[in-house]
Amino acid sequence: MTAIYQPDEPAYTANMDVSWHEWQPTGKAAGVVTVALLELAEEYQISPVYAAAVFVLETGWGSSSAWINKHNPAGIRCGDRYCSYSTATDGLRRMFEIMADYYSNGLTTVSQQRSLWSEAEDTDLIVQLMEQLA
């Protein structure tokens, strides 16, 4: 069994590599981070803490209408509107496909991925959420 990820200080930075590592959510994170998110993080080899932070920011801790009504976990656009997915797992899978695609194309850090993903400069918010979630 792999040990739980316990990085050196500082734990999370904008330059952190977003590749997969073992992580188990606790506290508030345990209530919002689904088993599917953890499984998909490992399948796509993306940091579950990073993915959970993106999910939390983009969905407002799982309360956004895009997440509730469309299973869209990350503001994923289909043209001029938000994409709609059949299930929550389908939406999460699409989020991980995008993250893995970015990673395989050289966008390997939090700041690199967020610069392409988000219209707003939210890297610092993602890092803060990662610290909070961990």
VEXVO-616291 format. One record per residue (C-alpha): residue number from 0; residue in three letters; x, z, y. Coordinates in Angstrom, 2 decimals, decimal comma. Each point is the difference from the previous one (the first is absolute). Layout:
> num | residu | px | pz | py
> NUM | ALA | X | Z | Y
...
This chain:
> num | residu | px | pz | py
> 0 | MET | 0,00 | 0,00 | 0,00
> 1 | THR | 1,27 | -0,93 | 3,45
> 2 | ALA | 0,46 | 2,78 | 2,52
> 3 | ILE | -2,30 | 0,10 | 3,02
> 4 | TYR | 1,55 | -1,77 | 3,01
> 5 | GLN | 1,81 | 2,51 | 2,20
> 6 | PRO | 2,11 | -1,94 | 2,48
> 7 | ASP | 2,80 | 1,38 | 2,13
> 8 | GLU | -0,92 | 1,02 | 3,53
> 9 | PRO | -1,43 | -1,68 | 1,96
> 10 | ALA | -2,44 | -0,92 | -2,70
> 11 | TYR | -1,73 | -2,90 | 1,67
> 12 | THR | 1,19 | -2,38 | 2,70
> 13 | ALA | -0,92 | -3,40 | 1,36
> 14 | ASN | 3,02 | -1,38 | -1,88
> 15 | MET | -1,00 | 1,44 | -3,37
> 16 | ASP | -0,07 | -2,53 | -2,83
> 17 | VAL | -3,62 | -0,35 | -1,15
> 18 | SER | 0,82 | -0,51 | -3,68
> 19 | TRP | -1,76 | 2,07 | -2,65
> 20 | HIS | 0,83 | 3,61 | -0,82
> 21 | GLU | -1,84 | 2,77 | -1,83
> 22 | TRP | -2,37 | 2,01 | 2,23
> 23 | GLN | -2,96 | 2,28 | -0,62
> 24 | PRO | -2,38 | 0,62 | 2,93
> 25 | THR | -1,01 | 3,57 | 0,81
> 26 | GLY | -2,28 | 1,66 | 2,54
> 27 | LYS | -2,11 | -2,35 | 2,11
> 28 | ALA | 1,87 | -3,00 | -1,42
> 29 | ALA | -1,22 | 0,84 | -3,50
> 30 | GLY | -3,58 | -0,40 | 1,22
> 31 | VAL | 0,48 | -3,47 | 1,46
> 32 | VAL | 2,74 | -1,60 | -2,12
> 33 | THR | -1,61 | -1,52 | -3,06
> 34 | VAL | 1,49 | -0,33 | -3,46
> 35 | ALA | -0,31 | -3,77 | 0,46
> 36 | LEU | 2,26 | 0,15 | 3,07
> 37 | LEU | 2,66 | 1,91 | -1,95
> 38 | GLU | -0,22 | -2,37 | -2,98
> 39 | LEU | 0,15 | -3,10 | 2,19
> 40 | ALA | 2,98 | 1,41 | 1,92
> 41 | GLU | 1,92 | 0,21 | -3,25
> 42 | GLU | -1,24 | -3,40 | -1,23
> 43 | TYR | 1,07 | -1,72 | 3,24
> 44 | GLN | 3,10 | 2,22 | 0,46
> 45 | ILE | -1,05 | 1,16 | 3,49
> 46 | SER | 0,44 | 3,54 | 1,30
> 47 | PRO | -3,27 | 1,89 | -0,63
> 48 | VAL | 0,61 | 2,18 | 3,06
> 49 | TYR | 0,40 | -3,07 | 2,20
> 50 | ALA | -3,09 | -1,66 | -1,51
> 51 | ALA | -2,03 | 3,20 | 0,37
> 52 | ALA | 1,05 | 0,29 | 3,66
> 53 | VAL | -1,08 | -3,59 | 0,65
> 54 | PHE | -3,32 | 0,69 | -1,74
> 55 | VAL | -0,57 | 3,22 | 1,98
> 56 | LEU | 0,83 | -1,63 | 3,34
> 57 | GLU | -1,96 | -3,18 | -0,60
> 58 | THR | -3,11 | 1,72 | -1,43
> 59 | GLY | -0,03 | 3,23 | 2,02
> 60 | TRP | 0,48 | 2,13 | -3,13
> 61 | GLY | -2,39 | -2,22 | -1,95
> 62 | SER | -2,83 | 0,12 | 2,54
> 63 | SER | 0,11 | -3,47 | 1,60
> 64 | SER | -2,91 | -2,38 | -0,44
> 65 | ALA | 2,40 | -2,71 | -1,23
> 66 | TRP | 1,02 | 2,29 | -2,87
> 67 | ILE | -3,45 | 1,42 | -0,75
> 68 | ASN | -1,91 | -3,27 | 0,25
> 69 | LYS | 2,60 | -2,63 | -0,90
> 70 | HIS | 2,60 | 1,89 | -2,08
> 71 | ASN | 2,59 | -1,20 | 2,51
> 72 | PRO | 2,76 | 2,63 | 0,10
> 73 | ALA | 2,31 | -1,44 | 2,60
> 74 | GLY | -1,75 | -2,13 | 2,59
> 75 | ILE | 0,65 | -3,14 | -2,05
> 76 | ARG | -1,42 | -3,01 | 1,81
> 77 | CYS | -1,71 | -3,10 | -1,37
> 78 | GLY | 0,03 | -2,27 | 3,02
> 79 | ASP | -1,68 | 1,78 | 2,90
> 80 | ARG | -1,60 | 2,80 | -2,05
> 81 | TYR | 0,99 | 2,67 | -2,48
> 82 | CYS | 0,27 | -1,07 | -3,63
> 83 | SER | -2,50 | 1,47 | -2,44
> 84 | TYR | 0,91 | 1,01 | -3,56
> 85 | SER | -2,27 | 0,65 | -2,98
> 86 | THR | 1,54 | 3,37 | -0,83
> 87 | ALA | 2,28 | 2,55 | 1,61
> 88 | THR | 2,68 | -0,81 | -2,57
> 89 | ASP | -0,22 | -3,72 | 0,89
> 90 | GLY | 0,55 | 0,86 | 3,66
> 91 | LEU | 2,92 | 2,28 | -0,80
> 92 | ARG | 1,50 | -2,66 | -2,27
> 93 | ARG | -0,09 | -2,51 | 2,86
> 94 | MET | 1,72 | 2,52 | 2,30
> 95 | PHE | 2,79 | 0,44 | -2,56
> 96 | GLU | 0,31 | -3,76 | -0,55
> 97 | ILE | 0,65 | -0,40 | 3,73
> 98 | MET | 2,51 | 2,88 | 0,09
> 99 | ALA | 1,85 | -1,34 | -3,05
> 100 | ASP | 0,05 | -3,51 | 1,48
> 101 | TYR | 1,48 | 1,34 | 3,23
> 102 | TYR | 2,57 | 1,95 | -2,01
> 103 | SER | 1,05 | -3,00 | -2,10
> 104 | ASN | 0,42 | -1,97 | 3,23
> 105 | GLY | 2,49 | 2,50 | 1,44
> 106 | LEU | -2,31 | 2,38 | 1,87
> 107 | THR | 1,18 | 3,10 | -1,83
> 108 | THR | -0,39 | 2,79 | 2,54
> 109 | VAL | -2,99 | 1,71 | 1,58
> 110 | SER | 0,77 | -1,44 | 3,44
> 111 | GLN | 0,52 | -3,54 | -1,32
> 112 | GLN | -3,29 | 0,01 | -1,92
> 113 | ARG | -2,01 | 1,56 | 2,82
> 114 | SER | 1,39 | -2,45 | 2,57
> 115 | LEU | -1,58 | -2,85 | -1,96
> 116 | TRP | -3,08 | 1,86 | -1,30
> 117 | SER | -1,37 | 1,69 | 3,09
> 118 | GLU | -0,99 | -1,38 | 3,38
> 119 | ALA | 0,83 | 3,41 | 1,52
> 120 | GLU | 3,36 | 1,77 | -0,10
> 121 | ASP | -0,91 | 2,68 | -2,53
> 122 | THR | 3,23 | 0,55 | -1,93
> 123 | ASP | 0,40 | 3,51 | 1,43
> 124 | LEU | -3,56 | 0,87 | -1,02
> 125 | ILE | 0,67 | -1,22 | -3,54
> 126 | VAL | 3,17 | 2,10 | -0,20
> 127 | GLN | -1,89 | 3,07 | 1,30
> 128 | LEU | -2,72 | -0,53 | -2,59
> 129 | MET | 2,60 | -0,38 | -2,75
> 130 | GLU | 1,48 | 3,35 | 1,01
> 131 | GLN | -3,47 | 1,57 | 0,12
> 132 | LEU | -1,02 | -1,43 | -3,38
> 133 | ALA | 3,19 | 1,08 | -1,72
